[in-house]
Amino acid sequence: MHRNMYRKPCSLFSIALMLAMPGAMAWGPSTHAYIASCVTGGRNLSVLFGAMLPDCNAVIRENAAEASALKTLGHRDFDRLVPSALKTGFMTHNAEWGADYYAHSIYSKTPPEEYSVRKFRQLSDEFGITVSQAEDVIEMCVDIQIRLLLGPSWGALIERAAKASGEAHEQALVDAYAAELAARVPGLSREKAETDIRMAVRGYKSLAATLGRQLQSGEEEIHAAIPPVLAMYLDCDGTQAAMYYRRGLEITTDCMTEMDRICAAIKTHMPDAAEGEQEEEGETEPEEEKASGTAVVDFCQAFTQVHENPLLQGLDPEFAAFVELLNPATADLNGTFDVNTSGGKLKIEIKGNGVPDAANELGLLARFLNGPESVSLAAGSAVPDHETALAAWRTNLAQLDRDIGPAAALVEAVVPGLKPVLAGFLTLGDGKFTVTSAPSPETPDAPVIASGNGSFGLVAALFATLNTMLAREIGSGFANPGLQCEDYVTLAAFLPEGDADGDGFSNREEYKHATPAICAPQTGTRDEDAAPPLTYSEAALDSRIKPDRQ
């Protein structure tokens, strides 16, 4: 494999910060879903997702005019949607008389003395922060208060509502808004508007599902995760952010009374909003996790999640080349690489090591971690026992989180699958890199020029070269941009030149004489009487199977 990649670095993190904070969208997704459930008296999945969906405009980052126009359409022109459960949820969100009307009342010419106005002003006055910053904190706290009251099952319901969304919901928004969006945005074609609306729905679906999963965490875990995100978003230190968050929780313990008041007010505009609101109504989608069962890690799934991530697909076309490198069918990233920004854009040239990553090189590690009962090692194998290898994997995931820093939660939220991919390469642990040129405080505009090889070399080079640009983009870089190989537990036996099963044949030799594994089932027919092909991971982890050296 030999590819070139040009991209705008760190745009993804801007999306993460914008979408992770409910203040960017008035009430947060959890609050909107609760209000819709209250108004309709049910838990219809399409209604719940519809209540969150008007904020999908925030997924569109490359065209501010288009994002603004879609926001206006979604928040005010809800009657363009055909009657459906999705529209019912959509209507509860609106800025004319719906949930957002009450969230934004502080910005009216004569703000009423109601709950949101009082709480925003109280937090603003107590800490000397802007009303807008106080709004961000309070609205996040209300989202969390609802989870604290309703429990982890509320998060599971939000996840199910997001996953139940599909083609019909995309088409409903396309039919309602694509033509008008194109008419309102100069230079935007009808076809591009349709594509962007579909991308926005898919991106928001991904984020809402991730939010639902996060809300299923324990309370301590939730409380620990929020201050670092607030600190980055509000441009303050972690101690201040934690103080704002704690106080925000204290003064919003009474929020459910206000939520119920808002529900009653909205229901006067929607007195019949209860038809067909059964909980299980909604589209269906295969659950991503069923295939992997209780697997420790599934690299095919991780690569696929990154490769098919709708938010990444919605970035500029130059970024698509990088995303394509992570195609699980072809990805081979850990050979040699060169990074160069001297031409004004980030260019990465990569040559693989000849063993595809997702199903084979990293797939070998996954097979050992997931199914130790299928492994037969010779006495001389360099692979540690299963429990030791599993401990190494968990240690490396935790170390990666520490090295990323506060943005780790955002990475997981916006790009599920990326951290397992990075941790997999770091566990292989080979290679190094050299930086010829990089920005510094003295030379902030210096180009990035770096080269290297191997799995650790690739990940470490990305950390080192992207850190300055990340800090410039969002005000904070990685907690530790200088990755150290000794901080990770490496398992070199899984590398192509290693000998995982200790049979005296390298993994590369096993690969050449076996059938490469694939991430997706092959199409077509196969002779049912023929023996199934021996895959690379099977051969390389069974010392009784030896390739023929001829």
Secondary structure, DSSP 4 states (H G I P E B T S, - for coil): -EEEEEE-TTHHHHHHHHHH-GGGGSS-HHHHHHHHHHHHTS--HHHHHHHHGGGGGGG--S-HHHHHHHHHHHHH-GGGSPSSHHHHHHHHH-SSSSHHHHHTGGGSSS--S-HHHHHHHHHHHHHT--HHHHHHHHHHHHHHHHHHHH-HHHHHHHHHHHHT--HHHHHHHHHHHHHHHHHHSTT--HHHHHHHHHHHHHHHHHHHHHHHHHTTS-HHHHHHHHHHHHHHHHT--HHHHHHHHHHHHHHTTTHHHHHHHHHHHHHTT-TTTTTT--TT-S-----TTTTTTT-S--HHHHHHHHHT-HHHHTS-HHHHHHHHTT-TTT----SEEEEE-TTSSEEEEEE--SS-IIIIIHHHHHHHHH-GGG-B--TT--PPPHHHHHHHHHHHHHHHHHHHGGGHHHHHHHSTTHHHHHHHHHHH---EEEEEE---SS-TTPPPEEEEESHHHHHHHHHHHHHHHHHHHHS---S-SS--GGGS---GGGSTTS-TT-SSS-HHHHHHHSBPP-SSPPPS---TTSPPPPBHHHHHTBTT------
